[in-house]
Amino acid sequence: ASDVYKRQLHIHISRVQLKWSYFKLIIQGGLPSLARQSLASVATICLNHAAMPYGDAAIAAMGVVQRITTFGASAMIGFGQGFQPVCGFNFGAKRYDRVLESFWFCVKVSAVFLMTLAVVSFIGAPQIMRVFRKEDLDVIEIGTWAMRFQCLNLPLSAWIIMSNMLTQTIGYGFRASFVAAGRQGLFL
């Protein structure tokens, strides 16, 4: 038992080094994710505020539509997070051809997935809304229109999300944050 104890890693507060260069790397790497997550919340609040004058049915419809469209975006963010290790490894190895090849592969796969999701959701918008609010015709009508408008820009998210993941991975944290802010704030 004593041999196992000797091989363990011991952390001592006296060995912790706080350096600005460490904080800078952490901020650059994490800022795009913060922008994605925080602006998604702010965008939802803004959409609910914009729907408020149209009544409770509009707010409920926007809530359902946001949950549904978040499903596609979350799948793409997960796909992009799977792309990041491949991108980071090849970028570090100076295999920029592989970085671009994997980037465009991911964009194409994402675009096909999101286009399929957009078409199915556009056509089936009333049926999808009925699953969530079958008794409320106003919510179904408003939600159908809102979902169809969301579906029009959904395929563009493939390029936006993958560009965001690429720039974040290769060390352009502030550019990646700008892309994330544009997607969640300006364009939504």
Phi, psi and omega per residue, in radians:
A1 nan -0.549 -3.112
S2 -1.230 -0.513 3.095
D3 -1.158 -0.664 3.116
V4 -1.144 -0.720 -3.125
Y5 -1.105 -0.643 -3.117
K6 -1.201 -0.461 -3.108
R7 -1.533 -0.088 -3.122
Q8 -1.345 2.693 3.115
L9 -1.531 2.253 3.121
H10 -1.938 2.282 -3.140
I11 -1.826 2.230 3.108
H12 -2.128 2.327 -3.124
I13 -1.055 -0.466 -3.141
S14 -1.193 -0.343 -3.139
R15 -1.639 -0.045 3.136
V16 -1.325 2.274 3.134
Q17 -2.000 2.123 3.082
L18 -1.735 1.891 -3.126
K19 -2.173 2.517 3.132
W20 -1.043 -0.621 -3.125
S21 -1.098 -0.599 3.088
Y22 -1.185 -0.791 -3.139
F23 -1.109 -0.672 3.135
K24 -1.074 -0.771 3.115
L25 -1.133 -0.705 3.127
I26 -1.133 -0.762 3.139
I27 -1.146 -0.788 3.124
Q28 -1.057 -0.706 -3.126
G29 -1.304 -0.578 -3.044
G30 -1.681 -0.337 -3.095
L31 -1.040 -0.732 3.109
P32 -1.063 -0.692 3.105
S33 -1.155 -0.708 3.082
L34 -1.070 -0.759 3.127
A35 -1.089 -0.753 3.118
R36 -1.036 -0.883 -3.033
Q37 -1.284 -0.807 -3.077
S38 -1.223 -0.698 3.134
L39 -1.229 -0.466 3.046
A40 -1.114 -0.707 3.100
S41 -1.176 -0.784 3.124
V42 -1.098 -0.708 3.128
A43 -1.104 -0.695 3.107
T44 -1.112 -0.741 3.097
I45 -1.073 -0.772 3.140
C46 -1.123 -0.730 3.111
L47 -1.107 -0.706 3.097
N48 -1.134 -0.676 3.082
H49 -1.129 -0.727 3.131
A50 -1.153 -0.542 -3.139
A51 -1.434 -0.300 -3.053
M52 -0.947 -0.774 -3.128
P53 -1.091 -0.334 -3.115
Y54 -1.599 0.002 3.024
G55 1.756 3.114 -3.091
D56 -1.114 -0.582 -3.129
A57 -1.103 -0.698 3.135
A58 -1.177 -0.712 3.120
I59 -1.127 -0.760 3.121
A60 -1.113 -0.733 -3.141
A61 -1.096 -0.763 3.134
M62 -1.130 -0.621 3.093
G63 -1.097 -0.753 3.128
V64 -1.164 -0.786 -3.130
V65 -1.092 -0.734 3.115
Q66 -1.075 -0.709 3.129
R67 -1.124 -0.720 -3.117
I68 -1.195 -0.804 -3.121
T69 -1.238 -0.469 3.068
T70 -1.127 -0.518 3.096
F71 -1.025 -0.878 3.130
G72 -1.119 -0.743 3.140
A73 -1.150 -0.687 3.129
S74 -1.137 -0.688 3.090
A75 -1.087 -0.699 3.140
M76 -1.221 -0.652 3.099
I77 -1.145 -0.710 3.063
G78 -1.082 -0.734 3.087
F79 -1.095 -0.734 3.108
G80 -1.132 -0.617 3.096
Q81 -1.215 -0.470 3.013
G82 -1.275 -0.510 3.101
F83 -1.268 -0.557 -3.027
Q84 -1.018 -0.765 3.110
P85 -1.109 -0.670 3.102
V86 -1.106 -0.793 3.132
C87 -1.101 -0.845 -3.106
G88 -1.096 -0.745 3.132
F89 -1.086 -0.852 -3.098
N90 -1.242 -0.585 3.067
F91 -1.143 -0.751 3.099
G92 -1.115 -0.570 3.120
A93 -1.474 0.072 -3.122
K94 1.061 0.539 3.059
R95 -1.726 1.211 -3.055
Y96 -1.125 -0.480 3.077
D97 -1.083 -0.695 3.113
R98 -1.233 -0.612 3.093
V99 -1.050 -0.866 -3.137
L100 -1.159 -0.697 3.130
E101 -1.089 -0.782 -3.140
S102 -1.231 -0.621 3.092
F103 -1.058 -0.895 -3.098
W104 -1.201 -0.563 3.033
F105 -1.054 -0.837 -3.127
C106 -1.138 -0.674 3.095
V107 -1.082 -0.783 -3.121
K108 -1.129 -0.822 3.135
V109 -1.092 -0.755 3.127
S110 -1.112 -0.739 -3.133
A111 -1.117 -0.716 3.108
V112 -1.120 -0.798 3.119
F113 -1.043 -0.857 -3.091
L114 -1.229 -0.581 3.078
M115 -1.144 -0.760 3.102
T116 -1.077 -0.817 3.117
L117 -1.074 -0.706 -3.135
A118 -1.146 -0.770 -3.136
V119 -1.134 -0.820 3.136
V120 -1.080 -0.756 -3.132
S121 -1.222 -0.630 3.122
F122 -1.126 -0.837 -3.129
I123 -1.207 -0.759 -3.063
G124 -1.648 0.304 -3.083
A125 -0.942 -0.826 -3.136
P126 -1.099 -0.699 -3.137
Q127 -1.180 -0.677 3.119
I128 -1.134 -0.753 3.118
M129 -1.114 -0.628 3.127
R130 -1.131 -0.514 3.105
V131 -1.067 -0.631 -3.078
F132 -1.584 -0.626 -3.065
R133 -2.441 1.074 -3.031
K134 -1.113 -0.427 -3.078
E135 -1.571 -0.198 -3.029
D136 -1.941 1.718 -3.067
L137 -1.143 -0.586 3.116
D138 -1.137 -0.742 3.119
V139 -1.114 -0.713 3.134
I140 -1.103 -0.781 -3.112
E141 -1.150 -0.862 -3.135
I142 -1.146 -0.753 -3.141
G143 -1.110 -0.624 3.100
T144 -1.076 -0.815 3.117
W145 -1.115 -0.794 -3.119
A146 -1.104 -0.730 -3.133
M147 -1.142 -0.696 3.137
R148 -1.133 -0.665 3.076
F149 -1.161 -0.678 3.090
Q150 -1.109 -0.652 -3.117
C151 -1.149 -0.484 -3.131
L152 -1.112 -0.598 -3.116
N153 -1.782 -0.048 -3.083
L154 -1.017 -0.792 -3.139
P155 -1.063 -0.469 3.114
L156 -1.170 -0.391 -3.139
S157 -1.102 -0.425 3.131
A158 -1.031 -0.893 -3.129
W159 -1.202 -0.700 -3.095
I160 -1.131 -0.857 -3.093
I161 -1.161 -0.756 -3.138
M162 -1.185 -0.625 3.060
S163 -1.121 -0.695 3.098
N164 -1.084 -0.783 3.135
M165 -1.159 -0.695 3.122
L166 -1.080 -0.909 -3.093
T167 -1.137 -0.605 3.091
Q168 -1.144 -0.735 -3.064
T169 -1.238 -0.632 -3.072
I170 -1.542 0.164 3.001
G171 1.697 0.151 3.090
Y172 -1.713 1.137 -3.036
G173 -1.062 -0.705 -3.114
F174 -1.263 -0.622 3.051
R175 -1.155 -0.714 3.101
A176 -1.106 -0.662 3.103
S177 -1.131 -0.675 3.109
F178 -1.108 -0.750 3.115
V179 -1.116 -0.765 3.126
A180 -1.104 -0.729 3.125
A181 -1.131 -0.672 3.110
G182 -1.117 -0.745 -3.119
R183 -1.169 -0.882 -3.029
Q184 -1.457 -0.464 -3.053
G185 -1.826 -1.117 -3.016
L186 -1.203 -0.835 -3.000
F187 -1.506 -0.513 3.127
L188 -1.234 nan nan
